[in-house]
Structure formats: structure tokens, C-alpha cells
Amino acid sequence: MENVIVGCIISIIVWALILGMALWQMKTGSVRLLHSYHTVNVPEEARPALALESGRWLAATGILVMLLGPALMLPAPLADISGFVLVAAMLVAIVLACRAIVKYNGSLFGR
């Protein structure tokens, strides 16, 4: 049970960090937290839109990370199922964040 509590605490800390970065990115419209190769082809006027769109998916990823901790407390078959569903949803959110980068940058890695 100690490991489950530690897992919950870690998931909440990671969630807070990810959500904080996402909210900052969406509020400021800054893409400074993204790697430069994700923004090399993004015109200056489109950067706030990229920050908002990718920040939304980053926030969704953070929320899903937070939910993983409490999912460990469910009974055995439900914990496995919910863990699988949450990880799958997290992968979808990450893909959608990458899709936003491709939409504004032309590719995921710059050129």
C-alpha cells in the first residue's frame, strides 16, 4: 500500500508540473518551452496559436498523468484496465500535441 501512496504523490507532483507549464504556455502565448526545432518554421504571429493549441494537449496529458496514481488504488482487474486506458489516452494527447506542432511548423522536427 505504501508504493501506491508514493505513486499517487508522484503522479500529483508530475501533474502539477505539467499543468503549470501548460497553463503558463497558454496564458503567455509563448512557445519558449517547446524545443526550437518545433518552432523554427512558425511565423511570429502564429506562435501564440501554437502555444495555446499545444498547451491544451499538454494540460490534458498532465491530467491523465494525475489520474494514473489513483487508478493504482482500484481493485486488481480495474486497476489494470484503467491504467491501460489512461496510458492510451495519454498517448493520444501527446500525438495531438505533436499534430499541432506539425500544423504550425510544417513538420515535427523543423526542416
FISE-717600 format. One record per residue: residue in three letters; residue number from 1; x, y, z of N, C-alpha, C, O, CB in turn. Coordinates in steps of 0.05 Angstrom, whole numbers, plus 32768, in hexadecimal, padded with zeros to 4 digits. Atoms other than C-alpha are relative to their C-alpha. Last residue first. Glycine has a CB too. Layout:
! FISE-717600
+-----+-----+------+------+------+-------+-------+-------+------+------+------+------+------+------+-------+-------+-------+
!  aa !   i ! n.xx ! n.yy ! n.zz ! ca.xx ! ca.yy ! ca.zz ! c.xx ! c.yy ! c.zz ! o.xx ! o.yy ! o.zz ! cb.xx ! cb.yy ! cb.zz !
+-----+-----+------+------+------+-------+-------+-------+------+------+------+------+------+------+-------+-------+-------+
! ALA ! NUM !    X !    Y !    Z !     X !     Y !     Z !    X !    Y !    Z !    X !    Y !    Z !     X !     Y !     Z !
...
+-----+-----+------+------+------+-------+-------+-------+------+------+------+------+------+------+-------+-------+-------+
! end
This chain:
! FISE-717600
+-----+-----+------+------+------+-------+-------+-------+------+------+------+------+------+------+-------+-------+-------+
!  aa !   i ! n.xx ! n.yy ! n.zz ! ca.xx ! ca.yy ! ca.zz ! c.xx ! c.yy ! c.zz ! o.xx ! o.yy ! o.zz ! cb.xx ! cb.yy ! cb.zz !
+-----+-----+------+------+------+-------+-------+-------+------+------+------+------+------+------+-------+-------+-------+
! ARG ! 111 ! 7FFD ! 7FFE ! 801D !  8106 !  81A9 !  7CBC ! 7FF5 ! 7FE9 ! 7FF1 ! 7FF6 ! 7FE8 ! 7FD8 !  801C !  8004 !  7FF8 !
! GLY ! 110 ! 7FF5 ! 7FE9 ! 800D !  80EE !  81B0 !  7D03 ! 8000 ! 7FFF ! 7FE2 ! 7FEB ! 8005 ! 7FD6 !  801C !  8004 !  8008 !
! PHE ! 109 ! 7FE4 ! 7FFB ! 7FFA !  80E6 !  8170 !  7D29 ! 800C ! 8016 ! 7FEF ! 8024 ! 8015 ! 7FEA !  8010 !  7FE7 !  7FFD !
! LEU ! 108 ! 7FFB ! 8002 ! 7FE3 !  809B !  8165 !  7D2E ! 801C ! 8009 ! 8007 ! 8021 ! 8013 ! 801D !  7FFB !  7FE4 !  8009 !
! SER ! 107 ! 7FF6 ! 801A ! 7FF9 !  808C !  817F !  7CE9 ! 8005 ! 8000 ! 801E ! 8005 ! 8015 ! 802B !  8019 !  7FF8 !  7FF0 !
! GLY ! 106 ! 7FFC ! 800E ! 801A !  8069 !  81BA !  7CC8 ! 800B ! 7FE4 ! 8004 ! 8007 ! 7FD3 ! 7FF3 !  8013 !  8010 !  7FEF !
! ASN ! 105 ! 7FE4 ! 8000 ! 8006 !  8072 !  81E5 !  7D07 ! 8006 ! 7FF3 ! 7FE4 ! 801B ! 7FF7 ! 7FD9 !  8010 !  7FF1 !  8015 !
! TYR ! 104 ! 7FF4 ! 7FE5 ! 8001 !  802A !  81FA !  7D13 ! 801C ! 8000 ! 7FF6 ! 8025 ! 8014 ! 7FEA !  7FFF !  800C !  801B !
! LYS ! 103 ! 8013 ! 7FEE ! 800C !  8004 !  81B9 !  7D03 ! 800D ! 801C ! 7FFC ! 800A ! 8029 ! 7FE7 !  7FE6 !  8002 !  8010 !
! VAL ! 102 ! 7FFE ! 8004 ! 801D !  8040 !  818E !  7D14 ! 7FEE ! 8013 ! 7FF1 ! 7FF6 ! 801D ! 7FDC !  7FF8 !  7FE2 !  7FF8 !
! ILE ! 101 ! 7FE5 ! 7FF6 ! 8008 !  8042 !  81AC !  7D5A ! 8003 ! 7FFD ! 7FE2 ! 800D ! 800F ! 7FD5 !  8016 !  7FF0 !  800F !
! ALA ! 100 ! 8002 ! 7FE3 ! 7FFF !  7FF6 !  81A1 !  7D62 ! 801B ! 800D ! 7FF7 ! 801C ! 8020 ! 7FE9 !  7FF9 !  800A !  801C !
! ARG !  99 ! 800F ! 7FF8 ! 8019 !  7FFF !  8159 !  7D4B ! 7FFD ! 801E ! 7FFF ! 7FFF ! 802A ! 7FE9 !  7FE3 !  7FF3 !  8001 !
! CYS !  98 ! 7FED ! 8002 ! 8017 !  8034 !  814F !  7D80 ! 7FF3 ! 8009 ! 7FE7 ! 7FFF ! 8016 ! 7FD6 !  800C !  7FE4 !  7FFD !
! ALA !  97 ! 7FEE ! 7FEA ! 7FFC !  8002 !  8166 !  7DB5 ! 8015 ! 8002 ! 7FEA ! 801B ! 8017 ! 7FE0 !  800F !  7FFE !  801C !
! LEU !  96 ! 800F ! 7FE7 ! 8008 !  7FCF !  8137 !  7D97 ! 8011 ! 8019 ! 8005 ! 800F ! 802C ! 7FF6 !  7FE6 !  8001 !  800F !
! VAL !  95 ! 8001 ! 8000 ! 801D !  8001 !  80FD !  7D9B ! 7FF2 ! 8019 ! 7FF6 ! 7FFB ! 8026 ! 7FE3 !  7FF1 !  7FE7 !  7FF5 !
! ILE !  94 ! 7FE5 ! 7FF9 ! 8009 !  800F !  810E !  7DE4 ! 8000 ! 8002 ! 7FE2 ! 800D ! 8014 ! 7FD6 !  8014 !  7FEB !  800A !
! ALA !  93 ! 7FFC ! 7FE3 ! 7FFB !  7FC4 !  810F !  7DF3 ! 801C ! 8009 ! 7FF7 ! 801E ! 801F ! 7FEC !  7FFD !  8005 !  801E !
! VAL !  92 ! 8010 ! 7FF1 ! 8014 !  7FBC !  80CB !  7DD0 ! 8004 ! 801E ! 8004 ! 8007 ! 802D ! 7FF1 !  7FE2 !  7FF9 !  8003 !
! LEU !  91 ! 7FF2 ! 8002 ! 801A !  7FF6 !  80AE !  7DF8 ! 7FF1 ! 800F ! 7FEB ! 7FFD ! 801C ! 7FDA !  8003 !  7FE3 !  7FF8 !
! MET !  90 ! 7FE9 ! 7FEE ! 7FFF !  7FD5 !  80C7 !  7E38 ! 8010 ! 8000 ! 7FE6 ! 8019 ! 8015 ! 7FDD !  8013 !  7FF7 !  8017 !
! ALA !  89 ! 800B ! 7FE4 ! 8003 !  7F93 !  80A7 !  7E25 ! 8017 ! 8014 ! 8001 ! 8017 ! 8028 ! 7FF2 !  7FEC !  8006 !  8015 !
! ALA !  88 ! 8008 ! 7FFD ! 801C !  7FB8 !  8064 !  7E1B ! 7FF6 ! 801D ! 7FFA ! 7FFD ! 8029 ! 7FE6 !  7FE9 !  7FEC !  7FF9 !
! VAL !  87 ! 7FE7 ! 7FFE ! 8010 !  7FDA !  806C !  7E5E ! 7FFA ! 8003 ! 7FE3 ! 8007 ! 8013 ! 7FD5 !  8012 !  7FE7 !  8005 !
! LEU !  86 ! 7FF4 ! 7FE6 ! 7FFB !  7F97 !  807C !  7E7F ! 801A ! 8003 ! 7FF0 ! 801F ! 8019 ! 7FE6 !  8006 !  8003 !  801E !
! VAL !  85 ! 8010 ! 7FEB ! 800D !  7F74 !  8041 !  7E5F ! 800D ! 801B ! 8003 ! 800E ! 802B ! 7FF0 !  7FE3 !  8000 !  800B !
! PHE !  84 ! 7FFD ! 8003 ! 801D !  7FAC !  8010 !  7E72 ! 7FF1 ! 8016 ! 7FF2 ! 7FFC ! 8022 ! 7FDF !  7FF5 !  7FE5 !  7FF7 !
! GLY !  83 ! 7FE5 ! 7FF8 ! 8006 !  7FAD !  8029 !  7EBA ! 8005 ! 7FFF ! 7FE2 ! 8011 ! 8011 ! 7FD6 !  8014 !  7FEE !  800E !
! SER !  82 ! 8000 ! 7FE3 ! 8000 !  7F61 !  8025 !  7EBD ! 801C ! 800A ! 7FFA ! 801F ! 801F ! 7FEC !  7FF7 !  800B !  801C !
! ILE !  81 ! 800F ! 7FF5 ! 8016 !  7F63 !  7FDD !  7EA7 ! 8001 ! 801E ! 7FFF ! 8006 ! 802A ! 7FEA !  7FE2 !  7FF7 !  8002 !
! ASP !  80 ! 7FF3 ! 8006 ! 8019 !  7F9B !  7FC8 !  7ED5 ! 7FF2 ! 800C ! 7FE8 ! 7FFE ! 8018 ! 7FD6 !  8002 !  7FE2 !  7FFC !
! ALA !  79 ! 7FE7 ! 7FF1 ! 8001 !  7F7E !  7FEB !  7F11 ! 800E ! 7FFC ! 7FE6 ! 8018 ! 800F ! 7FDA !  8012 !  7FF9 !  8018 !
! LEU !  78 ! 8007 ! 7FE5 ! 8008 !  7F39 !  7FCF !  7F01 ! 8019 ! 8012 ! 7FFF ! 801B ! 8024 ! 7FEE !  7FEC !  800C !  8014 !
! PRO !  77 ! 8007 ! 7FFE ! 801D !  7F52 !  7F88 !  7F01 ! 7FFA ! 801C ! 7FF7 ! 8001 ! 8024 ! 7FE1 !  7FE9 !  7FED !  7FF9 !
! ALA !  76 ! 7FEE ! 800B ! 8015 !  7F79 !  7F8F !  7F42 ! 7FF6 ! 8002 ! 7FE3 ! 8004 ! 800E ! 7FD3 !  8005 !  7FE4 !  8006 !
! PRO !  75 ! 7FFB ! 801D ! 7FFF !  7F4B !  7FBA !  7F6D ! 800E ! 7FF6 ! 7FE7 ! 800C ! 8002 ! 7FD2 !  7FE5 !  7FF1 !  8004 !
! LEU !  74 ! 8017 ! 8010 ! 8007 !  7F54 !  8005 !  7F66 ! 8007 ! 7FE3 ! 8003 ! 801E ! 7FDB ! 8004 !  7FF7 !  8006 !  7FE3 !
! MET !  73 ! 800E ! 8008 ! 7FE8 !  7F8B !  8029 !  7F8C ! 7FE7 ! 7FEF ! 7FFA ! 7FDB ! 7FE4 ! 800C !  7FF7 !  8019 !  800F !
! LEU !  72 ! 7FF2 ! 8017 ! 7FF3 !  7FBA !  802B !  7F51 ! 7FF1 ! 7FF6 ! 8018 ! 7FF6 ! 7FDF ! 8021 !  801C !  8009 !  8008 !
! ALA !  71 ! 8008 ! 8019 ! 800E !  7F87 !  8055 !  7F2B ! 800E ! 7FE8 ! 800C ! 8004 ! 7FD2 ! 800B !  8007 !  8002 !  7FE2 !
! PRO !  70 ! 8017 ! 800C ! 7FF3 !  7F93 !  808B !  7F60 ! 7FF6 ! 7FE6 ! 7FF2 ! 7FEA ! 7FD6 ! 7FFF !  7FE9 !  8014 !  8000 !
! GLY !  69 ! 7FFB ! 8007 ! 7FE4 !  7FD9 !  8095 !  7F45 ! 7FE8 ! 7FF4 ! 800E ! 7FEA ! 7FDE ! 8018 !  8009 !  8019 !  800E !
! LEU !  68 ! 7FF2 ! 801A ! 7FFF !  7FC8 !  8091 !  7EFA ! 8005 ! 7FF8 ! 801D ! 8003 ! 7FE0 ! 8024 !  801A !  8001 !  7FF1 !
! LEU !  67 ! 8013 ! 8015 ! 7FFB !  7F96 !  80CA !  7F01 ! 800C ! 7FE4 ! 8002 ! 8000 ! 7FD2 ! 800D !  7FEC !  8000 !  7FE9 !
! MET !  66 ! 800A ! 7FFE ! 7FE5 !  7FCD !  80FD !  7F09 ! 7FEC ! 7FEA ! 8007 ! 7FEC ! 7FDF ! 801D !  7FF2 !  801B !  8005 !
! VAL !  65 ! 7FEB ! 8009 ! 7FEE !  7FEF !  80E6 !  7ECA ! 7FF6 ! 8000 ! 801D ! 7FFB ! 7FED ! 802B !  8019 !  8012 !  7FFD !
! LEU !  64 ! 7FFF ! 801D ! 8003 !  7FAD !  80EE !  7EA4 ! 8016 ! 7FF4 ! 8012 ! 8012 ! 7FDF ! 801D !  8004 !  7FF8 !  7FE3 !
! ILE !  63 ! 8017 ! 800A ! 7FF2 !  7FA6 !  8135 !  7EBE ! 8000 ! 7FE2 ! 7FFF ! 7FF9 ! 7FD5 ! 8013 !  7FE6 !  800C !  7FF4 !
! GLY !  62 ! 7FFB ! 7FFD ! 7FE4 !  7FED !  8145 !  7EA7 ! 7FE9 ! 7FF5 ! 8011 ! 7FED ! 7FE8 ! 8025 !  8004 !  801D !  8007 !
! THR !  61 ! 7FEC ! 8014 ! 7FF8 !  7FE0 !  812A !  7E62 ! 8005 ! 8001 ! 801E ! 8007 ! 7FEC ! 802B !  801A !  8004 !  7FF0 !
! ALA !  60 ! 800F ! 801A ! 8000 !  7FA1 !  8154 !  7E5C ! 8013 ! 7FE9 ! 8008 ! 800B ! 7FD8 ! 8017 !  7FF4 !  7FFB !  7FE4 !
! ALA !  59 ! 8011 ! 8001 ! 7FE8 !  7FCA !  8191 !  7E70 ! 7FF0 ! 7FE6 ! 8002 ! 7FEE ! 7FDB ! 8018 !  7FED !  8018 !  8000 !
! LEU !  58 ! 7FED ! 8004 ! 7FE9 !  7FFE !  8181 !  7E3B ! 7FF0 ! 7FFF ! 801A ! 7FF6 ! 7FEE ! 802B !  8015 !  8016 !  8000 !
! TRP !  57 ! 7FFA ! 801D ! 7FFF !  7FC5 !  817A !  7E09 ! 8014 ! 7FF9 ! 8015 ! 8014 ! 7FE3 ! 8020 !  800B !  7FF7 !  7FE4 !
! ARG !  56 ! 8019 ! 800F ! 7FF9 !  7FAB !  81BF !  7E1B ! 8006 ! 7FE2 ! 8001 ! 7FFC ! 7FD5 ! 8014 !  7FEA !  8006 !  7FEB !
! GLY !  55 ! 8003 ! 7FFE ! 7FE2 !  7FF2 !  81DC !  7E1A ! 7FE7 ! 7FF1 ! 8009 ! 7FE7 ! 7FE5 ! 801F !  7FFE !  801D !  8008 !
! SER !  54 ! 7FEF ! 8014 ! 7FF4 !  7FFC !  81C3 !  7DD2 ! 7FFE ! 8000 ! 801F ! 8000 ! 7FEB ! 802B !  801D !  8003 !  7FF7 !
! GLU !  53 ! 8009 ! 801A ! 8008 !  7FC0 !  81EB !  7DBC ! 8011 ! 7FE9 ! 800C ! 8006 ! 7FD6 ! 8016 !  8000 !  7FFE !  7FE1 !
! LEU !  52 ! 801B ! 8007 ! 7FF6 !  7FCE !  8229 !  7DE4 ! 7FF8 ! 7FE4 ! 7FF9 ! 7FF0 ! 7FD5 ! 800B !  7FEB !  8014 !  7FF5 !
! ALA !  51 ! 7FFE ! 8003 ! 7FE2 !  8019 !  822C !  7DD7 ! 7FE5 ! 7FF8 ! 800C ! 7FE4 ! 7FE7 ! 801E !  800A !  801B !  800C !
! LEU !  50 ! 7FF2 ! 8019 ! 7FFB !  800D !  821F !  7D8C ! 8002 ! 7FFB ! 801E ! 7FFE ! 7FE5 ! 8028 !  801C !  7FFF !  7FF3 !
! ALA !  49 ! 8014 ! 8014 ! 8006 !  7FDA !  8258 !  7D8A ! 800C ! 7FE4 ! 8005 ! 7FFE ! 7FD2 ! 800F !  7FF7 !  8002 !  7FE3 !
! PRO !  48 ! 8014 ! 8001 ! 7FEA !  800B !  8286 !  7DAE ! 7FEB ! 7FEA ! 7FFB ! 7FE2 ! 7FDD ! 800E !  7FF2 !  801B !  8004 !
! ARG !  47 ! 7FF5 ! 800D ! 7FE8 !  8042 !  8273 !  7D7C ! 7FEC ! 7FFF ! 8017 ! 7FEB ! 7FEB ! 8025 !  8019 !  800E !  8009 !
! ALA !  46 ! 800E ! 801A ! 7FFB !  8019 !  8283 !  7D3E ! 8009 ! 7FF2 ! 801A ! 7FFD ! 7FDF ! 8022 !  8005 !  7FED !  7FE8 !
! GLU !  45 ! 801C ! 7FFB ! 7FFB !  802D !  82CD !  7D3B ! 7FF0 ! 7FE7 ! 8006 ! 7FDA ! 7FE8 ! 8011 !  7FF4 !  800F !  7FE9 !
! GLU !  44 ! 8004 ! 7FF3 ! 7FE6 !  8077 !  82BD !  7D42 ! 7FE3 ! 8004 ! 8007 ! 7FDB ! 8000 ! 801E !  800F !  801B !  8001 !
! PRO !  43 ! 7FFF ! 7FE3 ! 8001 !  8075 !  828E !  7D06 ! 7FFA ! 800C ! 801C ! 7FEA ! 8000 ! 802B !  7FED !  800B !  7FEB !
! VAL !  42 ! 8019 ! 7FF3 ! 7FF8 !  8081 !  8245 !  7D18 ! 8003 ! 801E ! 7FFF ! 8015 ! 8029 ! 800D !  7FF8 !  7FF6 !  801C !
! ASN !  41 ! 800E ! 7FF6 ! 8018 !  80BA !  8226 !  7CEF ! 7FE5 ! 800E ! 8007 ! 7FD6 ! 8014 ! 7FF5 !  7FFA !  7FE8 !  7FEE !
! VAL !  40 ! 7FEE ! 7FF2 ! 8013 !  80EC !  821E !  7D28 ! 7FF1 ! 800B ! 7FE8 ! 7FF9 ! 8020 ! 7FDE !  8015 !  7FEC !  7FF7 !
! THR !  39 ! 800A ! 7FE6 ! 8006 !  80B6 !  820E !  7D5C ! 8010 ! 800F ! 7FEA ! 8009 ! 8026 ! 7FE4 !  7FFF !  8011 !  8019 !
! HIS !  38 ! 801E ! 8001 ! 8002 !  80BC !  81C4 !  7D6A ! 7FF5 ! 801A ! 7FF6 ! 7FDE ! 801B ! 7FED !  7FF3 !  7FF8 !  801A !
! TYR !  37 ! 8006 ! 800E ! 801A !  8107 !  81C6 !  7D5B ! 7FE2 ! 7FFC ! 7FFC ! 7FDA ! 7FF6 ! 7FE6 !  800F !  7FE5 !  7FFF !
! SER !  36 ! 7FFE ! 7FED ! 8016 !  810D !  81FA !  7D93 ! 7FFA ! 7FF3 ! 7FE5 ! 7FF0 ! 8000 ! 7FD3 !  801C !  800C !  7FFF !
! HIS !  35 ! 7FE6 ! 8000 ! 800D !  80F4 !  81C9 !  7DC6 ! 8001 ! 8012 ! 7FE8 ! 7FEC ! 8016 ! 7FDB !  8008 !  7FE3 !  7FF8 !
! LEU !  34 ! 7FFD ! 8014 ! 8015 !  80B3 !  81DF !  7DE7 ! 801D ! 8001 ! 7FF5 ! 802A ! 8016 ! 7FF6 !  7FEC !  8005 !  7FE9 !
! LEU !  33 ! 7FFD ! 801B ! 7FF4 !  80B5 !  8203 !  7E2A ! 8002 ! 7FEA ! 7FEB ! 800A ! 7FD4 ! 7FF2 !  7FE9 !  7FFA !  8012 !
! ARG !  32 ! 7FE5 ! 8003 ! 7FF5 !  80C2 !  8246 !  7E08 ! 8004 ! 7FE5 ! 800C ! 801B ! 7FDB ! 800C !  8005 !  8016 !  8015 !
! VAL !  31 ! 7FF8 ! 801B ! 8008 !  8081 !  8240 !  7DDF ! 801C ! 7FFA ! 800B ! 8029 ! 7FE7 ! 8002 !  7FFF !  7FFC !  7FE2 !
! SER !  30 ! 7FE4 ! 8004 ! 8006 !  8063 !  827D !  7E01 ! 8005 ! 7FE3 ! 7FFA ! 7FFA ! 7FD1 ! 8006 !  8012 !  8009 !  8018 !
! GLY !  29 ! 7FFE ! 8003 ! 801D !  8019 !  828C !  7DFD ! 801D ! 7FFC ! 7FF7 ! 8023 ! 7FFE ! 7FE0 !  7FF5 !  8019 !  7FF3 !
! THR !  28 ! 7FEC ! 7FED ! 800B !  801F !  82A6 !  7E45 ! 8000 ! 7FFF ! 7FE1 ! 8008 ! 8013 ! 7FD5 !  801B !  7FFB !  800A !
! LYS !  27 ! 8005 ! 7FE5 ! 7FF7 !  7FE0 !  8285 !  7E60 ! 8012 ! 8015 ! 7FF3 ! 8009 ! 802A ! 7FEB !  8004 !  8002 !  801F !
! MET !  26 ! 8019 ! 7FF6 ! 800C !  7FE3 !  8246 !  7E36 ! 7FFB ! 801D ! 8008 ! 7FF1 ! 802C ! 7FF8 !  7FE8 !  7FEE !  800A !
! GLN !  25 ! 7FFD ! 7FFF ! 801D !  802D !  8239 !  7E44 ! 7FE6 ! 800C ! 7FF4 ! 7FE8 ! 801D ! 7FE3 !  8005 !  7FE5 !  7FF4 !
! TRP !  24 ! 7FEE ! 7FEA ! 8006 !  8025 !  8249 !  7E8E ! 8002 ! 8005 ! 7FE2 ! 8000 ! 801B ! 7FD9 !  801C !  7FFB !  800C !
! LEU !  23 ! 800F ! 7FE7 ! 7FFB !  7FE9 !  821B !  7E93 ! 8011 ! 8019 ! 7FFA ! 8007 ! 802C ! 7FEF !  7FF7 !  8001 !  801D !
! ALA !  22 ! 8015 ! 7FFC ! 8014 !  800E !  81E3 !  7E71 ! 7FF1 ! 801A ! 8004 ! 7FEC ! 8028 ! 7FF1 !  7FED !  7FE8 !  8000 !
! MET !  21 ! 7FF3 ! 7FF8 ! 801A !  804D !  81EB !  7E9B ! 7FEB ! 8005 ! 7FEB ! 7FED ! 8018 ! 7FDB !  8013 !  7FE9 !  7FF7 !
! GLY !  20 ! 7FF5 ! 7FE5 ! 7FFD !  8024 !  81EB !  7EDB ! 800D ! 800A ! 7FE6 ! 8009 ! 8021 ! 7FDE !  8014 !  8000 !  8017 !
! LEU !  19 ! 8016 ! 7FED ! 8003 !  7FFC !  81AF !  7EC3 ! 8009 ! 801D ! 8003 ! 8000 ! 802F ! 7FF5 !  7FEA !  7FFA !  8016 !
! ILE !  18 ! 800A ! 7FFF ! 801C !  803B !  8188 !  7EB7 ! 7FEA ! 8014 ! 7FFC ! 7FEA ! 8024 ! 7FE9 !  7FF6 !  7FE4 !  7FF7 !
! LEU !  17 ! 7FEB ! 7FF4 ! 8010 !  8059 !  819A !  7EFB ! 7FF7 ! 8003 ! 7FE3 ! 7FFB ! 8018 ! 7FD6 !  801A !  7FEE !  8001 !
! ALA !  16 ! 7FFE ! 7FE4 ! 7FFA !  8019 !  818E !  7F21 ! 8015 ! 800E ! 7FEF ! 8011 ! 8024 ! 7FE5 !  8006 !  8004 !  801E !
! TRP !  15 ! 8017 ! 7FF2 ! 800B !  800D !  814C !  7EFE ! 8002 ! 801E ! 8004 ! 7FFD ! 802E ! 7FF2 !  7FE6 !  7FF5 !  800D !
! VAL !  14 ! 7FFB ! 7FFE ! 801D !  8054 !  8135 !  7F0E ! 7FE9 ! 800F ! 7FF2 ! 7FED ! 801F ! 7FE1 !  8003 !  7FE3 !  7FF3 !
! ILE !  13 ! 7FEA ! 7FEE ! 8004 !  8048 !  8145 !  7F58 ! 8006 ! 8004 ! 7FE2 ! 8009 ! 801B ! 7FD8 !  801A !  7FF7 !  800E !
! ILE !  12 ! 800A ! 7FE5 ! 7FFB !  8004 !  8124 !  7F57 ! 8016 ! 8014 ! 7FFC ! 8011 ! 802A ! 7FF1 !  7FF5 !  8001 !  801E !
! SER !  11 ! 8011 ! 7FF9 ! 8017 !  8020 !  80E5 !  7F35 ! 7FF4 ! 801C ! 8004 ! 7FF1 ! 802B ! 7FF1 !  7FE9 !  7FEC !  7FFD !
! ILE !  10 ! 7FEF ! 7FFA ! 8018 !  8059 !  80E2 !  7F68 ! 7FEE ! 8009 ! 7FE9 ! 7FF5 ! 801C ! 7FDB !  8011 !  7FE8 !  7FF8 !
! ILE !   9 ! 7FF2 ! 7FE7 ! 7FFA !  8028 !  80E6 !  7FA3 ! 8011 ! 8009 ! 7FE8 ! 8011 ! 8020 ! 7FE0 !  8012 !  7FFE !  8019 !
! CYS !   8 ! 8013 ! 7FEB ! 8002 !  7FFC !  80B0 !  7F85 ! 800D ! 801C ! 8005 ! 8007 ! 802F ! 7FF6 !  7FEA !  7FFC !  8015 !
! GLY !   7 ! 8007 ! 7FFC ! 801C !  8037 !  8083 !  7F78 ! 7FEC ! 8016 ! 7FFD ! 7FEE ! 8026 ! 7FEA !  7FF5 !  7FE6 !  7FF5 !
! VAL !   6 ! 7FEA ! 7FF3 ! 800C !  8050 !  808D !  7FC0 ! 7FFA ! 8006 ! 7FE2 ! 8000 ! 801B ! 7FD8 !  801A !  7FF0 !  8003 !
! ILE !   5 ! 8001 ! 7FE5 ! 7FF6 !  800B !  807A !  7FD9 ! 8017 ! 8011 ! 7FF4 ! 8013 ! 8028 ! 7FEC !  8001 !  8001 !  801F !
! VAL !   4 ! 8017 ! 7FF4 ! 800D !  800A !  803C !  7FAD ! 7FFE ! 801D ! 8009 ! 7FF9 ! 802F ! 7FF8 !  7FE6 !  7FF1 !  8007 !
! ASN !   3 ! 7FF8 ! 7FFA ! 801C !  8050 !  8029 !  7FC3 ! 7FEA ! 800E ! 7FF1 ! 7FEF ! 801F ! 7FE1 !  8008 !  7FE6 !  7FF2 !
! GLU !   2 ! 7FEE ! 7FE9 ! 8000 !  803B !  802F !  800C ! 8008 ! 8008 ! 7FE4 ! 8009 ! 801F ! 7FDE !  8019 !  7FF9 !  8011 !
! MET !   1 ! 8011 ! 7FE8 ! 8000 !  8000 !  8000 !  8000 ! 8011 ! 8019 ! 8000 ! 8009 ! 802E ! 7FF5 !  7FED !  8000 !  8018 !
+-----+-----+------+------+------+-------+-------+-------+------+------+------+------+------+------+-------+-------+-------+
! end
